[in-house]
Amino acid sequence: MSASLLLSRLATLFFFLMPFSVASPGTLERPLIGYNLGAWCLEHPSWNESFYNTSNLLRPSFIRIPSGTLGNYWNWSSGAAISPYTTPAGGSTLLDFKALLDATEATPIFMLNMLTDSLENQIKMLHSAARVGLFNTTETVLLELGNEFYFGSYSSFFKDGGVYGALCAQWMDSITLEFPRAAFAVVTSPSFGSSGQRILSWDDQVFTSLKGRRFAVSMHEYHDSGLGCAGCPLTRARATAMLTAPAGIASKLATTVSKLPAAVTDVWVTEWSLNMNKDAVSKEAAVFGSWASGIFTAATALLYACIPRVTMIGKHALLGDVSAGAIFGGSDGFNVVNSVDPSLPSLPWTPTASGWALGILANASFSARSLAPLSLSPQSTLLGAAFDDSRAVIINMDASPAQVPRASLPKAVTLFSGVSADALLPINGIGSNSLLPHNGTVSDAMLLPAYSVTQFF
């Protein structure tokens, strides 16, 4: 099947994509579901209509550009990477990013290059971005000050968090003179299992250097499936166990956020995913690409969205393979360690399991101003939330269908639509490895399929 034909089918399945209004200028809505663009787009320039169309179906509220680690080495004026990284001729430019943002109506988060570029040149980049239409200078521009500098590999650039924080203060002051509505996030350590003196002391050193200021923090959250069992195949029992993990993952982040100083206005989770670290992955069961991994992704994002002060939830990454990507960047998207089936082909420019599941949540929450968890007890395998009292989403993480009483949903919703599949099924967009759609009219008692994600509107 051609990519264009499949995209037509995807658009039909995503019929619940509605023309919600874009957030009003200068405001940050919560929750904001978005994506880190990722190194893939810089290393494999992918700017084409199929990529744009599928990105739009996934309805990102924001896109982080140019990417994370590779963004520390990006030459914005040429679009190419700075040594030791390399990118194809021409690389990825501001105009490429604009085409993607125009296609999706997403807001950009600029990850500023504080490592291999100067403050003056990054200000020039922002002026150029404004001139080509990436953002309007009368609106808030979202700026993340670097990427993961708490790791020891950056110690020759930033001796500690105090040095980094002091430089952030300089960049904030200078950039604010040029862009008075700039909002800044400084790099802080993740909530999970950090060790070593540098990373353990990093946050307090940053906050001390920025005393007297108010700012956001950016965090990157990568978590294991919790299964262990190196290379073991995904079984139904393991899928069930895996889907209990999001609650603990979100609880850990909530605890970390609750301990942040009052000066921190909000938390931008600009990268999060199942752990892709080679050492960690080598100890894990084979889960990448399964529908269980998609349900895991949507459940984690929804729980993150309910944490006070968490205002942005950015999946890593928009384009790539089943280890992290929301959209397949090639036909070998399953050929990674701990894929459920490394030999399985993938159809480029179609959503992965994670992309499908998160796309439904993103559609339901796009431009929402309020979120309220749904009361679905005693069914602990159901997660749900209402957005603006006019939309809702429910995730069924159980192997059995679940009945949802009409009274648990906002009164304004009248229709529902979603997708489901066997938790063990690899989702590659081809033939029988596809999701099953369900839709209908809201009634007094609805039965949601097993392992489903459903939007109500």
N, C-alpha and C positions, 0 to 999 in steps of 0.2 A: 504494500500500500504506500502511495506517495505521501510525503510530509504534508503537502497542501490538502490532500483529501482527508488525511487524519485530522488536521487542524480544523477542517470544517466539521468533522464529527465531534471534536473536542468542544467547539463553540456551541454545538447543539446540547452536549451534555452539561456544559456550563451555562445553561439558559438562565440560571438565577443571577448571572452577572447583571447588575442593575446600575443605571446612571446616577449613582449617588453623587452629591455635590462635593467638590474639593474643599478641604478644610479652609477656614477663613484665614486671611493673611495674619502672620505674626502669632499664631497660636500653635500649641502642641496638643494634639488630641491623644487620648489614650483609649484603648491600646493601639499602637501603631505597629503593624506587622510588615516587615520588609526583608530585604536581603542585602548581604554583602556581595558586591559584584564578583569578587574573587579573582585570583591570579589567572584562572583559565581564560578569562576574556582578554587579558592583556597578552598572554602567551599564545592564544589561538583566537585572533580577532574574528568575532562571530557576528558582525553587524549585518543582519539581513532580515527580511520581512518575517520569515518564519520565527526567528528568535524574538522579534518585537511582538508578534501576535501572541505567542505562547506566554511571554512575559506579561502581557496585558491581561490574559485570562487568569493569571495567578494573582492579579490585583495588588501589587505591592504598594504600601503607603509611602515607603521610602526605599531608596537604593543608595548604598554606601559606595562611594567612588574615590579613588580608582580601585582600591582593594586594600587588603591588610598588609602582610609582610612585603609583598612586591611593591605596594604603594610607597614604602620607605625608600624605594629606588626608582621611582617613576619620574621621568623628565617630561613635564607637562607640555612644554613647547614643541617637542618632537613626537611625543606619544610613545617613545621607546623607553626601555629600562636602562638604568645606570649599572655599570659593572659592580658586582660579579654576575648580575642577572642579564639575560638577553631576551629580546622579543623579536618577532618577525618585523620585516621592513615596514616602517610606517607606524607600527604599534597601534595604540588606541588613544584617540585625541578627545578634546573637549567636545568637538562636534559629534563624535561617535556617541558620547554619553548623552548629549542633548537629544539625539534621535531616539534613544532608549527611554529617556524621561518623558519626551513628548508622547511616545506610544503608550506609556503606562499611566501618565499623570502623576507619577511618583515625585516626591520631594527628595532632593539630593542631600546626603550627608557627605561633606568633604573630609576625607582623612588627610590631614595636612602632612607634608613630608618635612619633618623636623630633623631628619637624619642626614640626608645627602643634598639638601637644598637650603637656601637662605630664607630668612623671614621676608626680605624685600622681594625675592622672586616668587614666593608663595602669595604675597599680596598682589603681585602682578597677575598670578594665575587666577585669583578670585575676581579681579577686575575683568580679565578676559572672559571668565565664565559668565559674569553678569552681562557682558556685551553680547555674547552669543545666545543669551537667553536661558542659561541654566537656572538662574534665580533672579528675582526682582529685588533690587536694593532697598525697596520700601518694605520688604518682608523680612522675617527672621531668616538668617542663613545659619545652618547647622554645621559646626566645625569640631572635628575630633582631633585632638592634639597628639598625633602620632599613633603608634601601634605596638603594644606588648613590650615596652621598654623595660619592664621589670625583670625580664629574663637576663641571665648572666651574659649572654652573647652580645648584649648592648652596653656592657660595663665600660668599654673604652670610650663610648660616646657620652654616657650618663653614669657617673660614678655611683650615684644613689638617687633615691627619690627626691631628695632635697635639691640636687642640682637640676633635675628635670623640672621640678615644681617652680624653681626660680626662673627657668627659661620660659615656662608656660606663662608666668606673670608678664614677662616682657612681650611675648607674642600676643597675649590678650590685650594689653594696653595699646600696642601699635595697630593691631587689626581693628580694634574698636574705634580708633580715630578715623579709619577709612570706612568701616562698616558698623555704624552705631547699633544696629540690631543683631549683631552677631551673638550666637549662643555657643558656649564652649563646653566640651567634655574633656576631662583629663584622664589619662590612662591609670587605671587601678587594677589590682590583682584579682584573679577569679576567686570564686567562693569555694572551690574544691581543692582538697589535699595539697596545698602548696607547701614547699619545704625550702630550707636554705635561708640564711640570714638576709640576703638581699631582698628576696620577694616578701619575706615576713615583715620586714621593716619599711617596705616601699610606701605603702599607703599613708602611714602616719607622717613620714618625711614629706610626702607631697602636700598633705593637708597643712602641715606646719609652714611650708613655704608660701602657701596661698592664704594664710590667715587674714581675715578681714574681707575676704571675697566670697561671692556666691557663684557656684558653678555646678555643672553636671559631671558625672563620672561615666566612663565607658568601661564595660566589663565583657570578657570573653569566657563563655561557659561551654566546655566540652566534657561530656560525661559518658561513662561506659554504660552498656546495656544492663550491667549487673549480673550477667549470666556466667562470666568466666568460661571455663571449658574450651580451651584453645582449639579453634577450628572446628568445633562440633557443629553438626548440622542443626538447623532450626527445627525444633519439634513443636507440637502443640503445647506441651507442658512448658517448654522454654519460652514460647511466645506469651503464654499466660503470665509467667514470672516476669518477663521483660516489661510487660505493660503495667506492672505494679511500681516500676521504678520512677516514673515522672513525679509522683507525689513527693518522694523523698528528695529528688533533685530540686524541685521548686521550694521545698521547705528549707533546704540548705541555703539557697539564694536569698530567701526571705529573711533568714536569720542574719546573713551578712549585711543586707540592705538596712535592716533595723538598727544596726550598730554604726552606720555611717553618721558623721557629724551633721548638725543642723545646717551647716553651710552648703551641703550637697542638696541641690534643688531637685534633681531627678537622676535616674539611672538609665543609660543607654546600653542595652545588651546588643552590641553591634556585630557580634559573632556568637553563634551557638550551634551545636550539632552533636550527634553521636561522635564519640572520640575517634579521630583519624590517626592519632599518633601511632607510629609503626610498632613501638614497644607495647602500647596498650592494646592495639588491634590484634597483635599476635597472641594475646592471652584470652581473646574473646571468641564467642561462638559466631558462626556465620549468619549475620542478620541483614547486611546491607542489601537494599533493593526489595525486600519483602514488604507486603502490605502492613505487617506488624510494625516495621520501622516507620511507615507513614503515619499510622495511628499514634505511635510513640511521639513523633514529631509534633503532631497537632495537639496532643494532650499536654506536652511540656510547654508549648507556646501559650496555650490557654491558661495554664496554671501560673506561668510567669506574668501574664497580663493582669492577674488578680492581685499582684504584689504591689502595695503602695510605693510610690516613687518610681516604679519601673514604667517608663513612658515609651520606650522603643525596644522592639524585639526583632533583631535582624538575623535571619537564618543564613548560615554559611553553607552553600553559596548559591547564587542564582543559577549558574551554569556549571556543569561538571559531570561527574559520574555518580554511581549509587552510594559512594561513601559519604557524600555531602550534598551533591547538586540537587536543585529543584527541577532543572531542565536538562535533558541529555544533550551533551555537547558533541557526541559522536555515536558511532554504531557499536563501540566496544565499552559501553558504560557499565557493564557488569564485570569487566575484567580487572578486578581489584581484589586485594586480600580480604577474605571473609565476606565476599559477596555470596548470596544464597545460591548462585549458579554462575561461576565465572565464564562459562562457555556460551551463555545466553546473549543473543544480539539485542541491541537497543535501537529504537528509531529516533534519530536526531531531531531535536527541537520539540520533543514531546515531554510532558511532565513525568518525573520519577514518582515513586510512591509518596515520598515526602512532599513533592511539589503538589500533587493532587490534594493530599489531606490538608496541607497548610493553606492552599489556595482557597478552599472552602471557608476556612476561618478568616482569611484575609478579606474575602468578599463580604462576609457577614459584618466585619468590624470596620470596614473602610470608612474613614471620616467620622467615626462614632465619637460622641462627646461623653458618653457614660457607659459603664459596664456594671452589671449586677449578676453574680452567680445565681444559677437556677437552683431551686430546691428540688432535688431529685432523689433524696434518700427514701428508702434505705438501700437503693441500688448503688452500691459503691463503685461499680464499674461504669457508671454513667457520669460524664462531665458535661456541664452546660453553662452558658452565660447568655444574658440578654444585652443587647446594644441599643441604647436610645429608646428602650421600650417599644421598638418597632421591628427589630430583627433579633434572631437568636441562633445559636449553634449548639448541637448536642453530639458528643462523641460516645459511641457505644464500644467499650473496650472488651466486651465479653463475647464468648463463643456462641451465645444464644441471643435470639431477638429480645428486645426490651420494649415494654409498654411504657408510653409516656402520656400521663394525664394532661388533658387540655389545660387544666388549671395551673400547671407548672410553667406555662408559656405566656409571653406578653399577649394581652388581649388584641393588640393590633395585627398580629401575624395571622395570615389566612392560608398560606401555601408553604410547602416544604419541598426540598430537593436535596439529594446527596448521592454518595457512592459507597459501595461496600465490596468486600472480597474476602476470600479465605485468608486468614492471617499469614499463612505460609506461602501464598502465591507471590512469585516475582512479578512486578509490574513493569513491563517494558513497552507497552503500547501496541503490541503485535498479537493478533489472533486471540487465543484463549487467555493470554496473559493480560487481560484487561479488566477494568473495574465494571461492576454492575450498577447502573443508575437506578434510583428510586425517586419518585416524586408524587405529589398529590395534594389534596386539600386537607387542611388541619381539621381534625375531628375530636370528639370527646375522648377517644382513646386510640392512639396510634402505635403501631408496632414497628420499631426501627430495626433494620437487619443487624445481624451480628457483625462486629468489626466494621462499623459504619461511621461516617462523618456526615452530618445533615445540617443544612441551613434552613431556617424558618424566616419568612418575610411576608 
